[in-house]
Amino acid sequence: MTELCSVIRCGVICEADYTGSRIEHADVCGTGMKGGDMKYIIKKLTTTAATVLIVSFLVFLAFSVIPGDPALSRLGTQATPEALSALREEMGLNRPLIVRYGDWLISFVRGDMGESYSYHMPVQSMILEKIPITLTLTVMSFLMMALISVPLGIYCAKHRDQFADRFIYTLNQVIMAVPPFFMGLLITWLFGLIFRLFTPGGYISYTKSVSGFLYYLIFPAVAIALPKCAMTAKLLRTSLLDEMKKDYVRTAYSRGNHTNGVLYRHVLKNALIPVVTFMGMALGDMLAGSIIVEQVFKIPGLGRILLTSISNRDYPVVQAVIVLIAAWVIAINCLVDIIYKIVDPRIEE
């Protein structure tokens, strides 16, 4: 016969039988970095590096086989065959693909991303000028999502099936169905044209006014954050309600713990594990989503330079931006996996 007892380690209630062995909700905090954890982290970092390498090769391959002559794009249609041939030789287009990729990869790792065909300037200079704008927008969106969705999910779980819970659930369903770019149009119309809280298209550079820059980014950040906020709140609510049904929660109540104590000290830590995973994936997705939203609010970030370079067939710029975005998403997923492993050591290595 199994006897349930509450074993509290690092604030997590565990269930054990009379022999002391854990049967459910093992200690998920751990006692520090172990050898197995280091192996897992090294494995994830190696897999991440290999994934980025494969993605970079596929991107390089794609831009090498798509129709279009980079030499012709650079010199124009009036260029002579001799000039085109000389430029192709100078650009290394006559060399084997794998050799060109190796040279490009080495230069990319060193920070040399090539030269823009359209602007005749280093690609890294163009990107470094735009990265602070897009990253600031992404981080603001993520902070909004975290600060709103976590309290909202907890509130809905505590007030399950009440009017407020049902209203928020319905509102979440509506918000999740609206894509960020359309949310941006709605926000522009409502807060820009109706309430006049900001001037649509009136972007202020951070070099001129940091406060004006951050204020203008609030509205596109809301457009990016709201759909993810609705998803995160719904996921946290569901995860909390599932955890509240577990035996260790009933054991905690039987020992005289009050609802808030059980919820915040024990249940929330376990319920946040899938939410952390989703939030990490959302952070990577927000960077890609910000590229579209930037166009709605006329923000000169990576989105503008990417779309302009695509229309101009400026392959070095497009290639560098896509690889950087892919590396960002892959790195975020790797970081989430590592955090997940530290939070819950039960994950298989």
Backbone torsions as a table, in degrees:
resi	resn	phi	psi	omega
1	MET	NA	133.4	-175.6
2	THR	-90.9	131.1	176.8
3	GLU	-107.6	126.4	-179.5
4	LEU	-89.0	133.1	174.9
5	CYS	-135.8	151.6	-177.6
6	SER	-94.6	119.4	178.3
7	VAL	-114.5	116.8	-175.7
8	ILE	-104.3	116.2	175.3
9	ARG	-129.7	126.1	-179.4
10	CYS	53.5	31.3	175.3
11	GLY	83.5	9.1	-179.0
12	VAL	-113.1	125.6	178.5
13	ILE	-79.9	131.2	179.7
14	CYS	-118.5	159.9	176.8
15	GLU	-109.7	136.7	-179.4
16	ALA	-138.9	153.0	176.6
17	ASP	-88.5	-175.1	-173.0
18	TYR	-69.5	-15.4	178.0
19	THR	-87.2	-8.1	178.3
20	GLY	95.3	-2.3	-179.9
21	SER	-82.0	143.4	-177.1
22	ARG	-78.4	138.0	178.6
23	ILE	-117.3	-16.6	178.9
24	GLU	-162.5	147.2	179.9
25	HIS	54.9	61.7	176.0
26	ALA	-61.8	160.7	-178.3
27	ASP	-57.7	117.4	-175.8
28	VAL	-99.3	7.2	-178.7
29	CYS	-96.9	-29.7	-179.4
30	GLY	74.9	176.0	-178.3
31	THR	-118.4	18.6	-178.8
32	GLY	129.8	177.4	-179.5
33	MET	-73.0	122.3	-179.1
34	LYS	-107.7	171.3	179.1
35	GLY	-60.1	-39.5	178.5
36	GLY	-64.6	-36.0	177.4
37	ASP	-65.7	-41.4	179.1
38	MET	-64.7	-38.7	176.9
39	LYS	-62.4	-42.2	179.9
40	TYR	-63.2	-44.8	-179.4
41	ILE	-63.7	-44.6	178.7
42	ILE	-62.6	-39.6	177.9
43	LYS	-63.3	-43.9	179.7
44	LYS	-65.5	-41.2	179.3
45	LEU	-64.6	-39.5	177.8
46	THR	-65.6	-43.9	178.2
47	THR	-63.1	-39.3	179.1
48	THR	-63.7	-45.2	179.0
49	ALA	-61.8	-41.0	178.9
50	ALA	-66.1	-38.8	179.2
51	THR	-64.5	-44.8	178.1
52	VAL	-61.1	-39.7	178.5
53	LEU	-62.3	-44.3	179.7
54	ILE	-65.4	-44.0	179.3
55	VAL	-61.5	-43.8	-179.9
56	SER	-62.1	-38.1	178.4
57	PHE	-67.7	-41.0	179.0
58	LEU	-64.5	-39.6	177.4
59	VAL	-64.9	-44.8	178.8
60	PHE	-62.2	-41.1	178.8
61	LEU	-63.9	-42.4	-178.7
62	ALA	-60.5	-43.4	-178.7
63	PHE	-77.8	-10.7	177.0
64	SER	-87.9	-24.7	-175.2
65	VAL	-105.7	-14.1	179.8
66	ILE	-69.4	150.6	-179.5
67	PRO	-59.9	146.4	-179.9
68	GLY	126.5	141.8	-179.8
69	ASP	-110.5	112.4	179.3
70	PRO	-57.1	-36.5	179.1
71	ALA	-65.0	-41.0	178.6
72	LEU	-66.9	-38.1	178.3
73	SER	-64.8	-31.4	-176.9
74	ARG	-81.6	-39.6	-176.5
75	LEU	-93.1	-22.4	-178.7
76	GLY	94.8	169.2	-175.8
77	THR	-73.0	-14.5	-178.7
78	GLN	-87.3	-0.3	-177.7
79	ALA	-70.0	146.9	179.0
80	THR	-79.9	156.3	177.7
81	PRO	-57.3	-35.4	-179.8
82	GLU	-65.8	-42.4	179.5
83	ALA	-66.2	-40.0	178.3
84	LEU	-63.6	-43.1	-180.0
85	SER	-64.1	-40.7	179.8
86	ALA	-66.2	-40.5	-179.8
87	LEU	-68.8	-37.9	176.9
88	ARG	-60.6	-40.1	178.8
89	GLU	-66.9	-40.1	179.5
90	GLU	-66.0	-37.9	-179.8
91	MET	-80.8	-6.6	178.8
92	GLY	77.9	19.9	-176.7
93	LEU	-73.4	-15.6	179.8
94	ASN	-87.1	-7.0	-179.9
95	ARG	-83.2	161.5	179.0
96	PRO	-59.5	151.8	-176.5
97	LEU	-58.3	-45.7	-175.0
98	ILE	-65.7	-32.4	177.9
99	VAL	-69.9	-43.8	178.4
100	ARG	-62.9	-39.0	179.2
101	TYR	-65.8	-42.3	179.2
102	GLY	-60.6	-43.9	178.3
103	ASP	-64.7	-42.1	179.6
104	TRP	-64.3	-41.3	-178.4
105	LEU	-64.7	-43.6	179.4
106	ILE	-62.6	-44.1	178.5
107	SER	-64.7	-40.0	-178.9
108	PHE	-62.9	-43.9	179.8
109	VAL	-63.6	-33.4	179.3
110	ARG	-78.7	-6.7	-179.9
111	GLY	98.8	1.9	177.9
112	ASP	-98.3	104.9	-176.9
113	MET	-97.9	12.0	178.5
114	GLY	96.2	-170.4	-178.3
115	GLU	-120.4	137.5	179.9
116	SER	-67.9	134.4	177.6
117	TYR	-68.4	-35.4	-173.3
118	SER	-85.9	-41.4	-173.6
119	TYR	-100.7	-9.6	177.8
120	HIS	53.3	45.7	177.3
121	MET	-142.4	159.2	-178.1
122	PRO	-58.4	136.3	-178.6
123	VAL	-64.1	-38.2	-177.4
124	GLN	-63.3	-32.5	178.0
125	SER	-67.4	-40.3	179.1
126	MET	-64.8	-42.0	-177.0
127	ILE	-72.5	-41.8	-179.5
128	LEU	-62.1	-27.9	177.8
129	GLU	-71.8	-28.8	-175.5
130	LYS	-97.7	-23.3	-174.8
131	ILE	-58.7	-43.8	-179.9
132	PRO	-57.8	-33.1	-178.6
133	ILE	-68.7	-51.4	-176.8
134	THR	-68.1	-39.5	179.3
135	LEU	-67.1	-39.3	177.0
136	THR	-61.7	-43.4	178.4
137	LEU	-62.7	-41.4	-179.9
138	THR	-65.5	-45.7	-178.8
139	VAL	-65.7	-41.3	177.7
140	MET	-61.5	-41.1	178.4
141	SER	-63.1	-42.4	-178.8
142	PHE	-66.0	-43.1	179.4
143	LEU	-63.3	-40.9	176.2
144	MET	-60.4	-44.7	-179.6
145	MET	-60.4	-46.6	-177.2
146	ALA	-67.6	-43.9	-175.6
147	LEU	-71.0	-25.5	-179.6
148	ILE	-94.2	-44.4	-170.0
149	SER	-72.1	-38.4	-177.2
150	VAL	-65.8	-52.6	175.9
151	PRO	-60.9	-35.6	-179.2
152	LEU	-67.3	-41.7	177.9
153	GLY	-64.6	-39.7	178.2
154	ILE	-65.4	-43.6	-179.6
155	TYR	-61.2	-43.8	-179.0
156	CYS	-66.4	-36.0	179.0
157	ALA	-68.8	-38.7	179.7
158	LYS	-70.5	-27.0	-178.1
159	HIS	-115.8	46.1	-176.5
160	ARG	-58.3	134.5	175.1
161	ASP	67.1	7.5	172.7
162	GLN	-84.0	173.0	-175.1
163	PHE	-58.9	-45.3	-178.5
164	ALA	-61.1	-41.7	179.2
165	ASP	-62.7	-44.9	-179.6
166	ARG	-67.5	-37.8	179.0
167	PHE	-65.9	-46.0	179.4
168	ILE	-65.0	-38.4	178.7
169	TYR	-61.5	-45.0	178.8
170	THR	-64.0	-43.6	179.1
171	LEU	-63.1	-39.2	177.2
172	ASN	-61.3	-41.6	179.4
173	GLN	-60.4	-40.5	179.6
174	VAL	-67.2	-46.0	-177.5
175	ILE	-64.4	-39.6	-180.0
176	MET	-63.7	-25.0	-178.6
177	ALA	-82.4	-9.6	-176.9
178	VAL	-97.7	120.3	177.6
179	PRO	-68.8	154.4	-175.2
180	PRO	-58.2	-38.2	-176.7
181	PHE	-67.4	-36.0	177.9
182	PHE	-73.2	-34.8	173.6
183	MET	-60.9	-37.6	177.0
184	GLY	-62.7	-40.6	177.1
185	LEU	-63.8	-41.6	178.3
186	LEU	-63.7	-43.0	-179.9
187	ILE	-66.2	-39.2	177.6
188	THR	-62.0	-43.2	-179.8
189	TRP	-67.5	-44.3	-174.0
190	LEU	-75.4	-53.9	-173.5
191	PHE	-89.8	-21.0	-180.0
192	GLY	-91.9	-45.8	-175.1
193	LEU	-94.8	-34.8	-177.6
194	ILE	-86.9	-59.1	-177.5
195	PHE	-87.9	-14.4	176.9
196	ARG	55.3	43.8	176.5
197	LEU	-80.6	-19.1	174.7
198	PHE	-152.2	164.2	-179.6
199	THR	-97.3	111.7	179.1
200	PRO	-56.9	129.0	-177.9
201	GLY	81.9	-2.2	-178.1
202	GLY	-90.8	53.7	-178.3
203	TYR	-62.2	138.6	177.8
204	ILE	-115.4	123.4	-178.0
205	SER	-68.5	146.6	178.4
206	TYR	-68.1	-18.1	177.0
207	THR	-75.0	-20.8	179.8
208	LYS	-94.9	-46.0	-179.1
209	SER	-153.5	114.1	180.0
210	VAL	-67.7	-41.5	-179.8
211	SER	-65.4	-43.0	177.7
212	GLY	-65.1	-37.1	177.1
213	PHE	-62.4	-48.8	-178.8
214	LEU	-67.3	-37.6	179.9
215	TYR	-64.2	-42.4	-179.0
216	TYR	-66.0	-33.4	-178.1
217	LEU	-75.2	-12.9	179.8
218	ILE	-58.9	-42.2	-173.3
219	PHE	-71.9	-46.0	172.8
220	PRO	-65.5	-30.9	177.4
221	ALA	-64.6	-38.8	176.1
222	VAL	-62.8	-41.3	179.7
223	ALA	-61.8	-36.8	179.2
224	ILE	-77.3	-38.8	-171.2
225	ALA	-77.8	-34.2	-171.5
226	LEU	-57.3	-50.5	179.4
227	PRO	-60.3	-41.4	179.1
228	LYS	-68.5	-34.7	178.0
229	CYS	-62.0	-44.2	179.5
230	ALA	-62.7	-41.8	179.4
231	MET	-65.6	-43.7	-177.9
232	THR	-65.7	-42.9	179.3
233	ALA	-62.3	-41.7	178.9
234	LYS	-65.2	-42.1	179.7
235	LEU	-64.7	-43.2	-179.7
236	LEU	-65.8	-40.7	177.8
237	ARG	-59.2	-48.0	-179.6
238	THR	-63.4	-42.6	-179.5
239	SER	-65.0	-41.0	178.4
240	LEU	-64.1	-43.5	-179.4
241	LEU	-65.7	-35.8	176.3
242	ASP	-65.9	-41.9	-179.9
243	GLU	-66.6	-35.9	-178.2
244	MET	-64.6	-16.5	179.6
245	LYS	-87.8	-6.5	-175.1
246	LYS	-74.5	156.8	-177.6
247	ASP	-63.7	-35.0	-176.9
248	TYR	-66.1	-24.8	177.5
249	VAL	-72.9	-43.7	176.7
250	ARG	-61.7	-36.2	177.3
251	THR	-64.5	-40.7	179.1
252	ALA	-63.9	-41.2	177.9
253	TYR	-65.0	-38.1	-177.9
254	SER	-66.4	-20.2	179.3
255	ARG	-92.0	10.0	173.6
256	GLY	91.3	8.9	178.3
257	ASN	-73.1	142.0	179.0
258	HIS	-85.0	168.7	-172.3
259	THR	-59.5	-49.3	-178.1
260	ASN	-63.5	-37.2	178.8
261	GLY	-63.2	-46.8	178.6
262	VAL	-64.6	-42.0	-176.5
263	LEU	-64.8	-52.3	-172.2
264	TYR	-82.7	-29.9	-177.7
265	ARG	-86.1	-28.4	-171.7
266	HIS	-126.9	-55.5	-172.4
267	VAL	-66.3	-43.1	-174.8
268	LEU	-61.1	-37.6	-178.1
269	LYS	-64.2	-40.0	177.9
270	ASN	-73.6	-37.6	-177.5
271	ALA	-70.2	-24.9	-177.2
272	LEU	-76.6	-14.3	-175.2
273	ILE	-59.5	-53.4	176.8
274	PRO	-67.0	-27.4	179.9
275	VAL	-69.3	-39.5	177.2
276	VAL	-60.4	-41.4	177.6
277	THR	-60.7	-46.3	-179.5
278	PHE	-65.4	-40.8	-179.1
279	MET	-64.8	-35.5	176.1
280	GLY	-64.7	-43.8	176.4
281	MET	-64.1	-36.7	179.4
282	ALA	-66.2	-34.4	179.0
283	LEU	-62.8	-42.4	176.2
284	GLY	-65.7	-39.2	-179.5
285	ASP	-69.5	-29.9	-179.5
286	MET	-65.8	-35.1	178.4
287	LEU	-63.0	-45.0	177.9
288	ALA	-66.6	-39.0	179.7
289	GLY	-68.0	-30.2	-179.6
290	SER	-66.0	-25.6	-179.8
291	ILE	-62.8	-38.3	178.8
292	ILE	-76.7	-43.5	-178.0
293	VAL	-64.3	-31.3	177.4
294	GLU	-57.2	-34.4	-179.2
295	GLN	-70.6	-33.5	179.5
296	VAL	-65.9	-39.7	-176.3
297	PHE	-99.2	8.5	177.6
298	LYS	57.8	47.0	179.1
299	ILE	-97.3	125.8	-177.1
300	PRO	-82.6	64.0	179.2
301	GLY	-101.3	-155.8	179.7
302	LEU	-62.6	-30.0	-179.4
303	GLY	-61.0	-44.6	-179.3
304	ARG	-65.0	-45.3	-177.8
305	ILE	-67.4	-32.1	178.7
306	LEU	-68.8	-49.6	-177.9
307	LEU	-66.7	-39.2	177.1
308	THR	-63.8	-41.0	-179.4
309	SER	-69.1	-34.1	176.9
310	ILE	-64.6	-44.5	-179.8
311	SER	-67.2	-28.5	179.5
312	ASN	-92.9	2.6	-176.3
313	ARG	55.0	39.1	177.9
314	ASP	-86.5	79.6	-169.8
315	TYR	-61.7	-40.5	179.7
316	PRO	-58.6	-39.2	180.0
317	VAL	-69.5	-47.8	-179.6
318	VAL	-60.1	-44.8	-178.5
319	GLN	-61.7	-45.0	-178.6
320	ALA	-66.2	-42.7	-179.2
321	VAL	-64.4	-44.0	-178.6
322	ILE	-64.5	-42.3	179.5
323	VAL	-64.6	-40.1	179.4
324	LEU	-65.8	-41.7	178.3
325	ILE	-64.5	-43.5	178.5
326	ALA	-62.7	-41.7	179.2
327	ALA	-64.4	-38.0	177.2
328	TRP	-60.9	-48.3	-177.9
329	VAL	-64.1	-44.4	-178.9
330	ILE	-65.5	-42.1	-179.9
331	ALA	-64.8	-40.0	178.3
332	ILE	-63.0	-44.2	178.5
333	ASN	-62.1	-38.3	177.0
334	CYS	-64.1	-44.2	179.6
335	LEU	-62.2	-40.0	178.6
336	VAL	-62.8	-43.3	178.8
337	ASP	-61.6	-40.0	179.6
338	ILE	-66.9	-44.8	177.2
339	ILE	-61.6	-40.8	178.2
340	TYR	-59.2	-41.5	179.9
341	LYS	-66.9	-40.1	179.8
342	ILE	-68.2	-40.5	-179.7
343	VAL	-69.6	-41.2	-177.2
344	ASP	-129.3	90.8	-178.0
345	PRO	-65.8	-4.7	-179.6
346	ARG	-72.4	-11.1	179.2
347	ILE	-62.2	136.0	-179.4
348	GLU	-68.1	143.3	178.6
349	GLU	-88.1	NA	NA
